[in-house]
Amino acid sequence: MGKYILRRIINMIPTLLIVAIIVFLITRMIPGDPAAVMLGPQASVQEIEALTEQLGLNEPLYVQFFDYIKNLLKGDLGNSLAYNQPVIDLIKDRFPNTVVLAISALLIAIMIGVPAGMIAATRQNSLLDYAVTTVSLIGVSMPVFWLGVMLVLFFSVNLGWFPATGMGSMEDGIGKYVSHLILPSITLATIPMAQFARITRSSMLEVISQDYVKTARSKGLAEFFVIGKHAFKNALTPLLTVLGLQVSSLLGGAVLTETIFSWPGMGLLIMNAIDKRDFVVVQGTVLFIALIFVVVNLLIDILYKVVNPKINYSSNKGGSN
């Protein structure tokens, strides 16, 4: 297990390097001159040329690329062109806000999606099963931006129950802080919640048909213990896979949700950076998100071993048996 974790950590390096190269090339394809965007439409040609030279944007592309990689190897993500401060400082400011939003959305998704999937599986082909299946299918298919706008229109504009945008402060009280969190959390939780319900249902259906579950029932164990202790534990592995992907996605930047609700997290930071042609911020934040993905996936693989000790990581190079 130790060797496997070490090998996965080493494998992160080329993965992140490839991501850095791809992001660098893509950001250079974004139309628009960053210096012209930063100075505005009233800037003269001389002012734009001077700022372009000051930012090093007049250098050949390969020179900019090697400077970028050299700084990355030093742990330097560069300085923002628009904010004029280190990218790492911007990430430090915004990432905690995204973590708060992601955790609240994940809790909603797990607390509703997993029990719904379990209930649907234990009542297969019932009206409740059809309802859970239909609602989860709608949830997976629903566009996030549309749902976010509808929630704002109904609960904020029409009913006035929750703030439409922004992030509350704890200094204003926990109630006001939570009120800002509810709508973006529900919006962000919808797709993961539907996926948890679908995966839990299908995984549980497979497990509860196994002989050891039938044996547990034949011994007279209460259904609660049969499902909770024997079936659910063995149905966890595919659920962990989805959990890992969702955690990575949520932490990596709920771009649309944060933009709709003006939530000052990583997603909104990326959108503003693209709008201002601040490709240094885009490069740094995307690379940070990629790092989250690989770290979370590694943690999920370790969790597989905890849930199922029979998994053997030592006899292959890339994953479990």
DRENVO-289950 format. One record per residue (C-alpha): residue in one letter; x, y, z; residue number from 1. Coordinates in nm, 4 decimals, padded with zeros to 6 digits. Example, Ala and Ser with C-alpha at 12.3 -4.5 7.8 and 13.67 -1.06 7.14 Angstrom:
# residues 2
["a" [01.2300 -00.4500 00.7800] 1]
["s" [01.3670 -00.1060 00.7140] 2]
This chain:
# residues 321
["m" [00.0000 00.0000 00.0000] 1]
["g" [00.2834 00.2378 00.0885] 2]
["k" [00.4576 00.1726 -00.2432] 3]
["y" [00.1318 00.2260 -00.4282] 4]
["i" [00.0745 00.5639 -00.2607] 5]
["l" [00.4335 00.6678 -00.3350] 6]
["r" [00.3933 00.5626 -00.6996] 7]
["r" [00.0690 00.7600 -00.7287] 8]
["i" [00.2329 01.0702 -00.5788] 9]
["i" [00.5182 01.0440 -00.8302] 10]
["n" [00.2663 00.9999 -01.1120] 11]
["m" [00.1064 01.3303 -01.0126] 12]
["i" [00.4083 01.5213 -01.1445] 13]
["p" [00.3722 01.4383 -01.5182] 14]
["t" [-00.0063 01.4696 -01.4879] 15]
["l" [00.0169 01.8213 -01.3494] 16]
["l" [00.2866 01.9115 -01.6016] 17]
["i" [00.0644 01.8040 -01.8916] 18]
["v" [-00.2233 02.0051 -01.7464] 19]
["a" [00.0025 02.3090 -01.7117] 20]
["i" [00.1124 02.2841 -02.0758] 21]
["i" [-00.2413 02.2395 -02.2067] 22]
["v" [-00.3753 02.5298 -02.0000] 23]
["f" [-00.0873 02.7550 -02.1081] 24]
["l" [-00.1577 02.6883 -02.4755] 25]
["i" [-00.5354 02.7254 -02.4400] 26]
["t" [-00.5126 03.0553 -02.2520] 27]
["r" [-00.2929 03.1973 -02.5284] 28]
["m" [-00.5724 03.1170 -02.7745] 29]
["i" [-00.8207 03.3382 -02.5878] 30]
["p" [-00.8949 03.6290 -02.8217] 31]
["g" [-00.8173 03.9804 -02.7035] 32]
["d" [-00.5094 04.1688 -02.5869] 33]
["p" [-00.4774 04.1571 -02.2043] 34]
["a" [-00.3066 04.4971 -02.1971] 35]
["a" [-00.5824 04.6558 -02.4070] 36]
["v" [-00.8536 04.4983 -02.1896] 37]
["m" [-00.6860 04.6169 -01.8700] 38]
["l" [-00.6385 04.9765 -01.9922] 39]
["g" [-00.9838 05.0079 -02.1435] 40]
["p" [-01.1086 05.1480 -02.4733] 41]
["q" [-00.9679 05.4981 -02.4112] 42]
["a" [-00.6045 05.3775 -02.3968] 43]
["s" [-00.3667 05.4878 -02.6696] 44]
["v" [-00.1570 05.2505 -02.8778] 45]
["q" [00.1567 05.3707 -02.6986] 46]
["e" [00.0080 05.2973 -02.3578] 47]
["i" [-00.0978 04.9495 -02.4679] 48]
["e" [00.2473 04.8758 -02.6107] 49]
["a" [00.4151 04.9994 -02.2926] 50]
["l" [00.1991 04.7798 -02.0688] 51]
["t" [00.2466 04.4814 -02.3014] 52]
["e" [00.6233 04.5190 -02.2676] 53]
["q" [00.5984 04.5695 -01.8906] 54]
["l" [00.4000 04.2457 -01.8524] 55]
["g" [00.6365 04.0533 -02.0776] 56]
["l" [00.3629 03.9758 -02.3259] 57]
["n" [00.5744 04.0906 -02.6204] 58]
["e" [00.8165 03.8044 -02.5643] 59]
["p" [00.8008 03.5043 -02.8017] 60]
["l" [00.5607 03.2349 -02.6913] 61]
["y" [00.8338 02.9802 -02.6172] 62]
["v" [01.0119 03.2320 -02.3902] 63]
["q" [00.6877 03.2936 -02.1976] 64]
["f" [00.6338 02.9191 -02.1742] 65]
["f" [00.9769 02.8399 -02.0323] 66]
["d" [00.9475 03.1288 -01.7849] 67]
["y" [00.6109 02.9867 -01.6792] 68]
["i" [00.7447 02.6332 -01.6298] 69]
["k" [01.0548 02.7644 -01.4494] 70]
["n" [00.8405 02.9597 -01.2062] 71]
["l" [00.6115 02.6596 -01.1559] 72]
["l" [00.9068 02.4442 -01.0543] 73]
["k" [00.9824 02.7066 -00.7888] 74]
["g" [00.6218 02.6884 -00.6687] 75]
["d" [00.5422 03.0312 -00.8115] 76]
["l" [00.2061 03.0559 -00.9917] 77]
["g" [00.2853 03.4076 -01.1075] 78]
["n" [00.1339 03.7499 -01.0508] 79]
["s" [-00.2138 03.8413 -01.1628] 80]
["l" [-00.2177 04.0870 -01.4530] 81]
["a" [-00.5471 04.2427 -01.3439] 82]
["y" [-00.5226 04.2307 -00.9640] 83]
["n" [-00.1461 04.2927 -00.9484] 84]
["q" [-00.0926 04.0420 -00.6702] 85]
["p" [00.0353 03.6820 -00.6499] 86]
["v" [-00.2079 03.4231 -00.7826] 87]
["i" [-00.1485 03.2063 -00.4785] 88]
["d" [-00.2798 03.4897 -00.2574] 89]
["l" [-00.5955 03.5134 -00.4680] 90]
["i" [-00.6455 03.1376 -00.4328] 91]
["k" [-00.5951 03.1595 -00.0562] 92]
["d" [-00.8641 03.4289 -00.0382] 93]
["r" [-01.1203 03.2511 -00.2593] 94]
["f" [-01.0667 02.8810 -00.1963] 95]
["p" [-01.2147 02.8771 00.1598] 96]
["n" [-01.5382 03.0251 00.0212] 97]
["t" [-01.5564 02.7486 -00.2383] 98]
["v" [-01.4866 02.4875 00.0302] 99]
["v" [-01.7789 02.6156 00.2401] 100]
["l" [-02.0127 02.6026 -00.0585] 101]
["a" [-01.8868 02.2624 -00.1729] 102]
["i" [-01.9171 02.1015 00.1708] 103]
["s" [-02.2708 02.2312 00.2237] 104]
["a" [-02.3731 02.1082 -00.1227] 105]
["l" [-02.2083 01.7720 -00.0647] 106]
["l" [-02.3844 01.7265 00.2691] 107]
["i" [-02.7217 01.8008 00.1077] 108]
["a" [-02.6451 01.5608 -00.1767] 109]
["i" [-02.5378 01.2768 00.0537] 110]
["m" [-02.8123 01.3208 00.3131] 111]
["i" [-03.0862 01.3145 00.0484] 112]
["g" [-02.9386 01.1169 -00.2418] 113]
["v" [-02.8004 00.8125 -00.0563] 114]
["p" [-03.1112 00.7385 00.1574] 115]
["a" [-03.3329 00.7940 -00.1482] 116]
["g" [-03.1296 00.5380 -00.3436] 117]
["m" [-03.1424 00.2888 -00.0552] 118]
["i" [-03.5192 00.3257 -00.0178] 119]
["a" [-03.5704 00.2870 -00.3938] 120]
["a" [-03.3582 -00.0301 -00.3985] 121]
["t" [-03.5352 -00.1915 -00.1029] 122]
["r" [-03.8733 -00.1109 -00.2615] 123]
["q" [-03.7899 -00.2031 -00.6178] 124]
["n" [-04.0670 -00.1518 -00.8767] 125]
["s" [-04.2837 00.0309 -00.6235] 126]
["l" [-04.4295 00.3783 -00.6761] 127]
["l" [-04.1568 00.5185 -00.4500] 128]
["d" [-03.8885 00.3493 -00.6621] 129]
["y" [-04.0316 00.5001 -00.9807] 130]
["a" [-04.0516 00.8423 -00.8164] 131]
["v" [-03.6880 00.8351 -00.7017] 132]
["t" [-03.5710 00.7096 -01.0412] 133]
["t" [-03.7663 00.9770 -01.2298] 134]
["v" [-03.6612 01.2635 -01.0027] 135]
["s" [-03.2958 01.1567 -01.0097] 136]
["l" [-03.3046 01.1377 -01.3891] 137]
["i" [-03.4467 01.4909 -01.4024] 138]
["g" [-03.1816 01.6068 -01.1535] 139]
["v" [-02.8952 01.4665 -01.3599] 140]
["s" [-03.0335 01.6198 -01.6798] 141]
["m" [-03.1189 01.9629 -01.5385] 142]
["p" [-02.8879 02.2491 -01.6473] 143]
["v" [-02.7294 02.4094 -01.3404] 144]
["f" [-02.7529 02.7646 -01.4709] 145]
["w" [-03.1252 02.7254 -01.5446] 146]
["l" [-03.1985 02.5812 -01.1998] 147]
["g" [-02.9994 02.8573 -01.0300] 148]
["v" [-03.1871 03.1311 -01.2158] 149]
["m" [-03.5250 02.9675 -01.1407] 150]
["l" [-03.4432 02.9428 -00.7692] 151]
["v" [-03.3430 03.3083 -00.7615] 152]
["l" [-03.6597 03.4162 -00.9424] 153]
["f" [-03.8905 03.2127 -00.7181] 154]
["f" [-03.7344 03.2262 -00.3714] 155]
["s" [-03.5567 03.5615 -00.3907] 156]
["v" [-03.7484 03.7808 -00.6327] 157]
["n" [-04.1057 03.6501 -00.5793] 158]
["l" [-04.1012 03.5298 -00.2179] 159]
["g" [-03.8071 03.7285 -00.0832] 160]
["w" [-03.7022 03.4425 00.1439] 161]
["f" [-03.3343 03.4294 00.0563] 162]
["p" [-03.0744 03.6765 -00.0784] 163]
["a" [-03.0231 03.6476 -00.4524] 164]
["t" [-02.6494 03.7070 -00.4604] 165]
["g" [-02.3415 03.7546 -00.2462] 166]
["m" [-02.1954 03.5839 00.0556] 167]
["g" [-02.3005 03.6688 00.4078] 168]
["s" [-02.0613 03.7397 00.6916] 169]
["m" [-02.0524 03.5528 01.0219] 170]
["e" [-02.0321 03.8933 01.1888] 171]
["d" [-02.3885 03.9576 01.0740] 172]
["g" [-02.5106 03.6420 01.2467] 173]
["i" [-02.5256 03.2741 01.1585] 174]
["g" [-02.8819 03.3053 01.0276] 175]
["k" [-02.7927 03.5643 00.7661] 176]
["y" [-02.4802 03.3726 00.6700] 177]
["v" [-02.6772 03.0515 00.6149] 178]
["s" [-02.9498 03.2351 00.4229] 179]
["h" [-02.6898 03.3346 00.1619] 180]
["l" [-02.5682 02.9757 00.1457] 181]
["i" [-02.8980 02.7924 00.0892] 182]
["l" [-02.9816 02.8666 -00.2757] 183]
["p" [-02.6302 02.8176 -00.4197] 184]
["s" [-02.5906 02.4994 -00.2115] 185]
["i" [-02.9151 02.3514 -00.3425] 186]
["t" [-02.8217 02.4459 -00.6977] 187]
["l" [-02.4790 02.2880 -00.6649] 188]
["a" [-02.6134 01.9795 -00.4863] 189]
["t" [-02.8758 01.8850 -00.7443] 190]
["i" [-02.6613 01.6861 -00.9882] 191]
["p" [-02.4491 01.5067 -00.7209] 192]
["m" [-02.7670 01.4247 -00.5266] 193]
["a" [-02.9267 01.2659 -00.8330] 194]
["q" [-02.6100 01.0715 -00.9116] 195]
["f" [-02.5800 00.9460 -00.5541] 196]
["a" [-02.9409 00.8253 -00.5657] 197]
["r" [-02.8907 00.6420 -00.8967] 198]
["i" [-02.5589 00.4821 -00.8014] 199]
["t" [-02.6806 00.3824 -00.4539] 200]
["r" [-02.9939 00.2246 -00.5985] 201]
["s" [-02.8144 00.0198 -00.8639] 202]
["s" [-02.5358 -00.0841 -00.6279] 203]
["m" [-02.7779 -00.1837 -00.3529] 204]
["l" [-02.9915 -00.3835 -00.5971] 205]
["e" [-02.6860 -00.5847 -00.6926] 206]
["v" [-02.5808 -00.6448 -00.3317] 207]
["i" [-02.9169 -00.7338 -00.1772] 208]
["s" [-02.9586 -01.0189 -00.4255] 209]
["q" [-02.6395 -01.1855 -00.2992] 210]
["d" [-02.6543 -01.5059 -00.0962] 211]
["y" [-02.4969 -01.3602 00.2184] 212]
["v" [-02.7761 -01.1005 00.2402] 213]
["k" [-03.0370 -01.3745 00.2008] 214]
["t" [-02.8556 -01.5732 00.4696] 215]
["a" [-02.8605 -01.2753 00.7047] 216]
["r" [-03.2343 -01.2426 00.6531] 217]
["s" [-03.2892 -01.6147 00.7044] 218]
["k" [-03.1192 -01.5851 01.0436] 219]
["g" [-03.3947 -01.3495 01.1497] 220]
["l" [-03.1934 -01.0277 01.1566] 221]
["a" [-03.3989 -00.7124 01.1447] 222]
["e" [-03.4200 -00.5594 00.7961] 223]
["f" [-03.2549 -00.2429 00.9260] 224]
["f" [-02.9399 -00.4361 01.0236] 225]
["v" [-02.9420 -00.6456 00.7051] 226]
["i" [-02.9492 -00.3356 00.4854] 227]
["g" [-02.7392 -00.1071 00.7023] 228]
["k" [-02.4707 -00.3485 00.8185] 229]
["h" [-02.4389 -00.6114 00.5464] 230]
["a" [-02.5709 -00.4647 00.2223] 231]
["f" [-02.4779 -00.0963 00.2395] 232]
["k" [-02.1167 -00.1560 00.3413] 233]
["n" [-02.0573 -00.3757 00.0364] 234]
["a" [-02.2358 -00.1297 -00.1906] 235]
["l" [-02.0066 00.1539 -00.0865] 236]
["t" [-01.7250 00.1014 -00.3384] 237]
["p" [-01.9008 00.2416 -00.6491] 238]
["l" [-02.0474 00.5157 -00.4319] 239]
["l" [-01.6976 00.6177 -00.3247] 240]
["t" [-01.5967 00.6510 -00.6888] 241]
["v" [-01.8794 00.8950 -00.7533] 242]
["l" [-01.8081 01.0716 -00.4242] 243]
["g" [-01.4464 01.1294 -00.5247] 244]
["l" [-01.5425 01.2709 -00.8628] 245]
["q" [-01.8059 01.4956 -00.7089] 246]
["v" [-01.5776 01.6267 -00.4352] 247]
["s" [-01.3171 01.7115 -00.6983] 248]
["s" [-01.5740 01.8822 -00.9176] 249]
["l" [-01.7291 02.0796 -00.6337] 250]
["l" [-01.3989 02.1947 -00.4880] 251]
["g" [-01.2529 02.2502 -00.8308] 252]
["g" [-01.4806 02.5338 -00.9023] 253]
["a" [-01.8540 02.5483 -00.9229] 254]
["v" [-01.8062 02.8022 -01.1973] 255]
["l" [-02.1660 02.8473 -01.3096] 256]
["t" [-02.3174 02.8397 -00.9604] 257]
["e" [-02.0711 03.0900 -00.8185] 258]
["t" [-02.1221 03.3173 -01.1174] 259]
["i" [-02.5032 03.3099 -01.0915] 260]
["f" [-02.5009 03.3858 -00.7178] 261]
["s" [-02.1911 03.6109 -00.7210] 262]
["w" [-02.0340 03.3787 -00.4668] 263]
["p" [-01.6722 03.4934 -00.4208] 264]
["g" [-01.5053 03.1567 -00.4722] 265]
["m" [-01.2716 02.9928 -00.7205] 266]
["g" [-01.5348 02.9654 -00.9930] 267]
["l" [-01.6124 03.3373 -00.9912] 268]
["l" [-01.2387 03.4111 -00.9809] 269]
["i" [-01.1854 03.2073 -01.2986] 270]
["m" [-01.4775 03.3707 -01.4781] 271]
["n" [-01.3539 03.7215 -01.3894] 272]
["a" [-01.0021 03.6263 -01.4958] 273]
["i" [-01.1249 03.5071 -01.8357] 274]
["d" [-01.3288 03.8247 -01.8759] 275]
["k" [-01.0211 04.0386 -01.8013] 276]
["r" [-00.7895 03.8174 -02.0135] 277]
["d" [-00.5894 03.7536 -01.6969] 278]
["f" [-00.4484 03.4241 -01.8201] 279]
["v" [-00.1956 03.4026 -01.5347] 280]
["v" [-00.4839 03.3620 -01.2901] 281]
["v" [-00.6581 03.1146 -01.5203] 282]
["q" [-00.3406 02.9053 -01.5454] 283]
["g" [-00.2798 02.9086 -01.1711] 284]
["t" [-00.6366 02.8304 -01.0657] 285]
["v" [-00.6849 02.5521 -01.3207] 286]
["l" [-00.3573 02.3932 -01.2153] 287]
["f" [-00.4665 02.4170 -00.8526] 288]
["i" [-00.7943 02.2480 -00.9435] 289]
["a" [-00.6051 01.9711 -01.1234] 290]
["l" [-00.3996 01.9177 -00.8081] 291]
["i" [-00.7221 01.8811 -00.6089] 292]
["f" [-00.8482 01.6194 -00.8554] 293]
["v" [-00.5417 01.3979 -00.8300] 294]
["v" [-00.5160 01.4307 -00.4506] 295]
["v" [-00.8838 01.3499 -00.3969] 296]
["n" [-00.8614 01.0505 -00.6308] 297]
["l" [-00.5652 00.9220 -00.4336] 298]
["l" [-00.7578 00.9599 -00.1078] 299]
["i" [-01.0531 00.7731 -00.2581] 300]
["d" [-00.8255 00.4850 -00.3596] 301]
["i" [-00.7007 00.4682 -00.0017] 302]
["l" [-01.0611 00.4672 00.1194] 303]
["y" [-01.1317 00.1690 -00.1087] 304]
["k" [-00.8761 -00.0253 00.0893] 305]
["v" [-01.0318 00.0816 00.4186] 306]
["v" [-01.3812 -00.0195 00.3054] 307]
["n" [-01.2704 -00.3403 00.1349] 308]
["p" [-00.9429 -00.4841 00.2755] 309]
["k" [-00.9486 -00.7544 00.0044] 310]
["i" [-00.8404 -00.4973 -00.2565] 311]
["n" [-00.4772 -00.5602 -00.3493] 312]
["y" [-00.2758 -00.2615 -00.4706] 313]
["s" [00.0566 -00.4387 -00.4813] 314]
["s" [00.0029 -00.6642 -00.7812] 315]
["n" [-00.0661 -00.4055 -01.0500] 316]
["k" [00.0707 -00.0710 -01.1548] 317]
["g" [-00.2275 00.1557 -01.1853] 318]
["g" [-00.5065 00.0576 -00.9521] 319]
["s" [-00.6813 -00.2074 -00.7575] 320]
["n" [-00.7555 -00.5700 -00.8402] 321]
